[in-house]
Amino acid sequence: MNKSKRRKLALVLIIAGILLVLSPLVLYWFIHGDSDRYLWIISGPAPFSSFGSGPFQLFMYAGLVVFGLVLATAGIITHFRQRIEHASLS
């Protein structure tokens, strides 16, 4: 993989990781921002009806954060490996 592709891959991984880490905040605001919307969401079909339960929300939010951290870490490692390879070639 050449240098520019690796740099783009690292950037995409880091941005996707940050978005996934921040997504539980947006999702919580969307679900609990308005009581009418909350009732509309939890009265819908599965899996939306599970959004009202605490364990499901905890599992979903933790999964998003963990997956986001894994992606961001992979992007940071890719970025630093590319920098180390570049420095060793010089």
C-alpha positions as CSV (number, residue, x, y, z in Angstrom):
1,M,0.0,0.0,0.0
2,N,1.5,3.3,-1.0
3,K,2.0,6.3,1.3
4,S,-1.0,8.4,0.2
5,K,-3.5,5.5,0.5
6,R,-2.2,4.6,3.9
7,R,-2.5,8.3,5.0
8,K,-6.1,8.4,3.7
9,L,-7.0,5.2,5.4
10,A,-5.6,6.4,8.7
11,L,-7.6,9.6,8.4
12,V,-10.8,7.8,7.5
13,L,-10.4,5.4,10.4
14,I,-9.8,8.2,12.9
15,I,-12.8,10.2,11.7
16,A,-15.1,7.2,11.7
17,G,-13.9,6.3,15.2
18,I,-14.5,9.8,16.5
19,L,-18.0,9.9,14.9
20,L,-18.8,6.5,16.5
21,V,-17.6,7.6,19.9
22,L,-19.8,10.7,19.7
23,S,-22.8,9.0,18.3
24,P,-24.2,7.8,21.6
25,L,-24.6,11.4,22.7
26,V,-26.6,12.2,19.5
27,L,-28.6,9.0,19.8
28,Y,-29.4,9.7,23.5
29,W,-30.6,13.3,22.6
30,F,-32.7,11.9,19.7
31,I,-34.4,9.3,21.9
32,H,-34.9,11.3,25.1
33,G,-35.0,14.8,23.7
34,D,-38.8,14.9,23.6
35,S,-41.3,12.8,25.6
36,D,-43.6,12.4,22.6
37,R,-40.7,11.2,20.4
38,Y,-39.6,8.8,23.1
39,L,-43.0,7.3,23.3
40,W,-43.2,7.1,19.5
41,I,-39.8,5.3,19.3
42,I,-40.5,2.7,22.0
43,S,-43.9,1.9,20.7
44,G,-42.5,1.1,17.3
45,P,-41.4,-2.3,15.9
46,A,-38.4,-4.2,17.1
47,P,-35.5,-3.2,17.6
48,F,-36.8,0.3,18.2
49,S,-39.2,-0.9,21.0
50,S,-36.1,-2.0,22.9
51,F,-34.6,1.5,23.0
52,G,-36.6,2.2,26.2
53,S,-34.9,-0.5,28.2
54,G,-31.7,0.4,30.2
55,P,-29.7,-2.7,29.4
56,F,-30.3,-2.4,25.7
57,Q,-29.3,1.2,25.7
58,L,-26.2,0.5,27.7
59,F,-25.2,-2.4,25.4
60,M,-25.8,-0.2,22.3
61,Y,-23.9,2.9,23.6
62,A,-21.0,0.8,25.0
63,G,-20.8,-1.1,21.7
64,L,-20.7,2.2,19.7
65,V,-18.0,3.7,21.9
66,V,-15.8,0.5,22.0
67,F,-16.1,0.1,18.2
68,G,-15.3,3.8,17.7
69,L,-12.2,3.5,20.0
70,V,-11.0,0.4,18.1
71,L,-11.3,2.3,14.8
72,A,-9.6,5.4,16.1
73,T,-6.8,3.4,17.6
74,A,-6.3,1.5,14.3
75,G,-6.1,4.8,12.5
76,I,-3.6,6.2,14.9
77,I,-1.5,3.1,14.7
78,T,-1.6,3.1,10.9
79,H,-0.6,6.8,10.9
80,F,2.4,6.2,13.2
81,R,3.5,3.1,11.4
82,Q,3.5,5.1,8.2
83,R,5.6,7.8,9.9
84,I,8.0,5.3,11.3
85,E,8.4,3.6,7.9
86,H,9.0,7.0,6.3
87,A,11.6,7.9,8.8
88,S,13.5,4.6,8.4
89,L,13.6,5.1,4.7
90,S,15.2,8.5,5.0
